[in-house]
Amino acid sequence: MTTQHTVTQIKENISKVIIGKEDVVELILNAVINKGHILLESVPGTGKTMLAKSFSKSISGTFKRIQFTPDVLPSDVTGIQFFSPKDQEFQLRPGPVMTNILLADEINRATPRTQSSLLEVMEERQVTIDGETLKLPSPFVVIATQNPIESQQGTFPLPEAQMDRFFVKIDLGYPSFAEEKQIMKAYRENNPFEELLEVLTKEQVEQMQQEVQQIKLSDEVEDYLLNIVHASRQHPDVEIGVSPRGTLALMKAAQGKAYIEGRTFVTPQDIKYMAPFVIGHRHVLTMEGSLKKTNAIVVSEILTNVSVPVEAGAVR
């Protein structure tokens, strides 16, 4: 089975539930095959949770969901050592992070202390409970959702260290008039989510994770990528630019874009397409910059100002 056939299957499967978001499905698949985590951001009711659940149902393996609220504790996420009266000893009870796909729903409603419980999980793919370290299953992906309306009561903005661990940040936005009409028709008589099929196995995901690493980058393409990263660090409205972790994420995302499209090499257009999703949420703007610009505007300025190499798609 070719990669293109797999991508088409996943798109067709999820499009039964989520209308008009084929590009978003590709971005999520890109993150999954690169062992990356996804942050879905949009106003309430735009399908963030349903999209995460639909993608999870399309892949075999275990799926767990945490509904974050201010009273959720770190131990509710990672697990605890509890004393068993029957056995008269402490026993380890792993939390919901021991899964293949973890839906962290409304992550910005959790307190910073609880949010930080995911740092080790997302970066090192392991969890430490009272000094005992457990490896997480493979594959392991966190799909988090959040409401961007910071003025809402009970929300806590994600710290920079947490944001930097998300491979991509995706804003779903509102559907178009035609798409919303399709949504009404699809949900008029039944729930399409119940009819979703499993179209990708864990073994296929792990194979794709190995294959995507073989996608090549020429020297010119590497330089183009680095010029974008360094421009972000030198931008007058940026206080903290893209980290080396972000550099690697952009490289892998470009490899994923090429792989999904059936190519063996990365082009500058792959990098330019993926940059807003990969580096936008990693910028910390200066106080003055945040008053007049958004991260999206800054990324657009950077991509406009950095010259694109010509005929740079050749594989070295």
N, C-alpha and C positions, 0 to 999 in steps of 0.2 A: 504494500500500500504506500503510495507516494505521499509526501508531505502536503502537497496541494489538495489531494483527495481528502486527507484528514482534516485540513482546515475547512474545506467546503462542507464536510459532514458536521463539524462542530457549529459552523455558522448556520446551516440549515436547521439543526436541532434547536439551537437557542433562539433562532428567529421565530419559532413557534410561540415563544413566551415574551421575548423582548424584541419589539418591532423597530427596525431601522437603526440598529447599533452594530452593524457588521464590523466597522472599523474599531469599535471598542472591544469586540470579541477578539479581534486580531491582537490588540494591545495586551489583553489579559493572557492570551496564549503565548505571546512573546515573553511576558514575565514568567510564566510557568515553566517554559522550556529553558529559561535562564536562571531558574531557582530563585526568582525574585518575588517580592511581596508587592501587593497592589493596594493603593488607597483610592477609593471611589468617593468623590465629593460632589454633592449636588443638594438642592433644596429637598425637603421631604416630599415623598410621593412620586419620585421620578424613576423608581425601579432599581435602586442601588442594591437593596437586599435580595430582591428577586433575581437580579442578574448574577449575583454571587452564588446564590443557591442553584440557579440553572446551570452555571458553568460547573459547579461542583457535581451536580447530578450527571453531567455529561462525561465525567471521568470516574473510572472505578476507584475504589478505595474508601476510606473512612472520611466522614464529614461531621464537624461539630460546630456549634454556634454559641457564642457568648454575647448576651445582650448586656452591654455595658451601661451601668448606672452609677451614680456617685457612691453608692454603698457597696459596690463590688470590691472585694479585697484581693490582694495579689495571690493569696492562697486559693481563691476561687478560680484563678486562671492556671496557675502552675501545679497545684496539688499540695497535699499536706502529709505529715506523719501523724497518725492518730492512734490512740491507745485502744486496743481491743480488750474489753473486759473478759470476753470468752477465752481468748488465748493468753491473756495477761502479758501482752507485749505490744510494742509499737509496730505499726504496719504502714507501709507506704501506699498512699492513694493518689496516683497521678491525676492531674487536672485535665481539662478539655484540650490542652495544647498537644496531647498525645494523639495526633490525628494526621491525616494527609492534607486536608484542606480545613483551615480554621477561619470561620467567619467572625470577625470582631466587629459586631454591629454597633454603630454609633460610638466609636472608640473615644471621641472627644467628650463623652459624658462621664467617662471614668476619671478619677482623681489622678494627678501626676504620679502618685505612688503606685497605683495600679497599672497605669500606662507603662511605667518603667519595668514592670514584671515581664514585658514582652521583648525587652532589649536583647537579653541573652538568647531568647528563643529565636528571634528573627535573624540575628547575626551569626550565631554559632550552631544553630539547629540542635540545641540541647537545653535541658532544664535542670536546675539544681534545686533540690528540695531538702532542706535541713542538712546540707553537706553532701548529699548523695546526688550524683549527676547521672541523668538518663539521656540517651540519644533519642532524638525524635524519629518517627518513621520517614521513609523516603518514598515518594516525594513529599515535601512539606512546604506549604504556601499559606501565608496569611493574606486574606482579602478583608480589608477594613473599610468601613463606611463612616462618613462623618458629614455633619450638617455644617455648612460654611457660615451660617448666621451666628456669629460669635456673641451677639447680644442676647441670645436665648439663655434663660436661666438654667443653671446646672451644666454648663459646658466648660471644658478646660482645654485651651489650645495645646496642640501637640508640641513638645519641645523640639529644638533643632536636631538633637541626637536621634530622636524617634523618626522625624521626617526623613532624615538622611538614610534611614534603613529601608525606606520604601523605594522599590525599583522604579515604579511609575506612579504618577498621580493623574487620575482621569476625572474630568468633569463631565457628567452625563448630559446635563442640560435638558431643556424641554424638547419633546418631540415636535415635528412639524405638523401642520394641519392634516395632511394626508396620512402620516404615520399614526396620529392619534385616532383618526377614523378607523384605521386598521385595528388598532388596539381595542376599540369598542366592539368591533365585529368579532375579534378573536375571543373575547371574554364574555360575549353576550349569553352563551348557553352553557359553557363549561369552563374549567380551569385548564388551560393548555399545559401548565407545569406538570400535571399528573401524567401526561402522555410523553414526557421527555424520555429519551433513550440514553443508554450508556454507549458512547461511541469511541471512547479512548481508554485503554487500559493503563495501569500503573507502569507496566513494562514498556509500553509504547512511549509514555512520557519520559521515562528514564533513558530510552534509546535516543529520543529527540534531544534530550539534555546533553548527551555525548556528541551527537552529530553537529549541533549548532556551534560547538567549540572549534570545529574544523573550518569554519568560514574565514576567508583570508581578508586582510587589510593591506593595501599598498602603503608605501612610505608617505605618499602624498595625502592619502586619506587619513592616516594616523596624525600627520601634521595638521590637517584641517580640524580634526577633532580636538587636538590639544590647543589650537589657536582659539577655538570657541571657549574652552574651559578657562584658559588664561585671560581671555577678554572678560569673562564673568568676574574674575578676581580683581580686575583693574577698572571695572566700570565705576564711574563716580557716584552712582546711586546705590551701589552694593557694598554693604559692610563686611559680609562674609560670603565669599564666592563658592564655587563648586569644589568639593573635597576630592581627594584622590579616589575615594570610594565612588563618588559620582562620575569621575572620569571612566572608571572601569564599567560602571553601569551603562554609560552612554555607548561605550564600545560594544558591550554585550547586546544592548538593545538594537544597535545597528546590525550586528551579526544576526540577531533574531529576525529582523525585518527582511534581510536578504534571504535567510533560510526559508522563511514562510513563503517568499515569492519564488523560491526554487533556484536561487543563484548561489554560486560558490564564493562570491566576493562581495565586499561592501562598497557601495558608491557614496559620494558626498551627499546625494539626495536622501539616502537612508539615515545618515546622521542628522541632516537638517529636519527631516520629518520627525524623528524620535526626540530631538533635543527639548522641545517644549514639555513633553511628558516626563522626561528624565531629570532635567536640571532646573526646571522652573521652581519646584517646591524646595529646592536645596538652597536657594538664595535667601539671604537675610538682608533686607534693604536698610539703608541708613534712615534716620528719623525724617530727614528732609525728603529723601527719595520716596518713602512710603506715603507721604502726603500728596505727591503728584503723579506717582506711577504704581503699577502693579508688577508682580513678578513676570506676568505674561508679556507686558510691554517691554520690560528689560530684556527678556529672551529674544523678542522680535527685533529689538535694536541690535543686539549682539549678532544675530544671524544675518542681519542686513549689512552690518559693517565688516564682518569677516569675509574675505574674498574666498570664493569657491574654486577649488582647483579644476582645471579642464582636463578631460580624458583621464580621470584618476581612478577609474574602475578596474584597471588591469591588476591581475593577481601577481604578486611577486613570487 
